[in-house]
Amino acid sequence: MADLSLKEQLSNAVKDAMRNKDKVRLVTLRMAQAAVKQIEIDERRELTDDDVLKVLDKMLKQRRDAASQYDDAGRQELGDKERAEMLIIEEFMPAALSDDELDGLIGAAVSATGAQGMQDMGSVMNELRPQVTGRVDMGHLSKKVRVALAG
């Protein structure tokens, strides 16, 4: 299955969810497919695996934010639904980076860009973004880059 594109993997997962009559999984995967298709139609181009990863990453962030808001509002059942959708989407994401791996990438990016301080944060983030998309929360990355540039 590793040689299939992410779009093909999504499509196969939708078919499997239909066969297994797994409604939550089916609805979540169809939402992901629809988001990918919408961008393809809007931009009139075929999305690459990196583009699909960005879409899935955005969906994860939306669900993370929604779950947090539902929890704050005391709506545990809705927060649980968002977390269940996150687990399904995460199956299609690459393995997350450990803090040590992330620190190594940040150090390499700081060296590669010649960053001197906080004013160079944008160039460091631009250097890192293609390497970490879908593998780390960008908010977490941003905090770690700030620490590295401040220290």
C-alpha positions as CSV (number, residue, x, y, z in Angstrom):
1,M,0.0,0.0,0.0
2,A,3.1,2.2,0.3
3,D,3.3,2.7,-3.4
4,L,-0.3,4.1,-3.6
5,S,-0.8,7.8,-3.5
6,L,-2.5,9.3,-0.5
7,K,-5.6,10.0,-2.6
8,E,-5.7,6.3,-3.6
9,Q,-5.2,5.3,0.0
10,L,-8.2,7.5,1.0
11,S,-10.3,6.0,-1.8
12,N,-9.5,2.5,-0.7
13,A,-10.2,3.3,2.9
14,V,-13.6,4.7,2.0
15,K,-14.5,1.5,0.1
16,D,-13.3,-0.6,3.1
17,A,-15.4,1.6,5.5
18,M,-18.5,1.1,3.3
19,R,-17.9,-2.7,3.2
20,N,-17.5,-2.7,7.0
21,K,-20.5,-0.4,7.6
22,D,-18.3,1.8,9.8
23,K,-20.3,5.1,9.6
24,V,-18.0,7.3,11.6
25,R,-14.9,6.3,9.6
26,L,-16.9,6.6,6.3
27,V,-18.1,10.1,7.1
28,T,-14.6,11.3,8.2
29,L,-12.9,9.8,5.1
30,R,-15.5,11.3,2.8
31,M,-15.0,14.7,4.3
32,A,-11.2,14.3,3.7
33,Q,-11.9,13.3,0.1
34,A,-14.3,16.2,-0.4
35,A,-11.7,18.7,0.9
36,V,-9.1,17.3,-1.5
37,K,-11.5,17.4,-4.4
38,Q,-12.6,20.9,-3.6
39,I,-9.1,22.2,-3.8
40,E,-8.5,20.3,-7.1
41,I,-11.6,21.9,-8.6
42,D,-10.8,25.4,-7.2
43,E,-7.2,25.3,-8.4
44,R,-7.8,23.2,-11.5
45,R,-4.9,20.9,-10.8
46,E,-4.2,17.4,-9.5
47,L,-3.0,17.5,-5.9
48,T,0.3,15.8,-5.0
49,D,0.8,13.7,-1.8
50,D,2.4,16.8,-0.2
51,D,-0.7,18.8,-1.0
52,V,-3.0,16.1,0.3
53,L,-0.9,16.0,3.5
54,K,-1.4,19.8,3.9
55,V,-5.2,19.3,3.6
56,L,-5.2,16.5,6.2
57,D,-2.9,18.5,8.5
58,K,-5.4,21.4,8.3
59,M,-8.3,19.1,9.1
60,L,-6.4,17.7,12.1
61,K,-5.8,21.3,13.4
62,Q,-9.5,22.1,12.9
63,R,-10.5,19.1,14.9
64,R,-8.0,19.7,17.6
65,D,-9.3,23.3,18.0
66,A,-12.9,22.2,17.9
67,A,-12.3,19.4,20.5
68,S,-10.7,21.9,22.8
69,Q,-13.6,24.4,22.4
70,Y,-16.2,21.6,23.0
71,D,-14.3,20.5,26.2
72,D,-14.2,24.1,27.4
73,A,-17.9,24.4,26.9
74,G,-18.6,21.1,28.7
75,R,-19.7,19.2,25.6
76,Q,-17.7,16.1,26.2
77,E,-19.6,14.0,23.6
78,L,-18.8,16.4,20.8
79,G,-15.2,16.7,21.9
80,D,-15.0,12.9,21.8
81,K,-16.4,12.8,18.3
82,E,-13.7,15.3,17.1
83,R,-11.0,13.2,18.7
84,A,-12.4,10.0,17.0
85,E,-12.2,11.8,13.7
86,M,-8.6,12.9,14.5
87,L,-7.5,9.3,15.0
88,I,-8.9,8.3,11.6
89,I,-7.2,11.2,9.8
90,E,-3.9,10.5,11.6
91,E,-3.7,7.1,10.0
92,F,-2.8,8.8,6.8
93,M,-0.2,11.1,8.2
94,P,3.5,10.2,8.3
95,A,5.1,9.3,11.6
96,A,5.4,12.2,14.0
97,L,8.9,13.6,14.8
98,S,10.4,13.2,18.2
99,D,11.6,16.3,20.1
100,D,15.2,15.2,19.5
101,E,14.6,14.8,15.7
102,L,12.8,18.2,15.7
103,D,15.7,19.9,17.5
104,G,18.2,18.5,15.0
105,L,16.1,19.8,12.1
106,I,15.8,23.2,13.7
107,G,19.5,23.4,14.3
108,A,20.2,22.5,10.7
109,A,17.7,25.0,9.4
110,V,19.2,27.8,11.6
111,S,22.6,27.0,10.2
112,A,21.4,26.7,6.6
113,T,19.6,30.1,6.7
114,G,22.3,31.8,8.8
115,A,19.6,33.0,11.2
116,Q,20.9,35.4,13.9
117,G,17.7,36.2,15.9
118,M,14.0,36.5,16.0
119,Q,13.9,38.6,12.8
120,D,15.0,35.5,10.9
121,M,12.2,33.3,12.2
122,G,10.3,33.4,8.9
123,S,13.2,32.1,6.9
124,V,13.9,29.3,9.4
125,M,10.2,28.3,9.3
126,N,10.2,28.4,5.5
127,E,13.2,26.1,5.5
128,L,11.6,23.7,7.9
129,R,8.0,23.6,6.6
130,P,8.5,21.2,3.7
131,Q,10.4,18.7,6.0
132,V,7.9,18.6,8.8
133,T,4.5,19.1,7.1
134,G,2.1,16.6,8.7
135,R,4.7,15.3,11.1
136,V,4.5,18.0,13.8
137,D,2.1,20.6,15.1
138,M,3.2,23.9,13.6
139,G,2.4,25.8,16.8
140,H,4.8,23.5,18.7
141,L,7.4,23.9,16.0
142,S,7.0,27.7,16.1
143,K,7.6,27.7,19.9
144,K,10.7,25.5,19.6
145,V,12.1,27.8,16.8
146,R,11.5,30.8,19.0
147,V,13.5,29.2,21.9
148,A,16.3,28.2,19.5
149,L,16.6,31.7,18.1
150,A,16.3,33.5,21.5
151,G,18.9,31.3,23.1
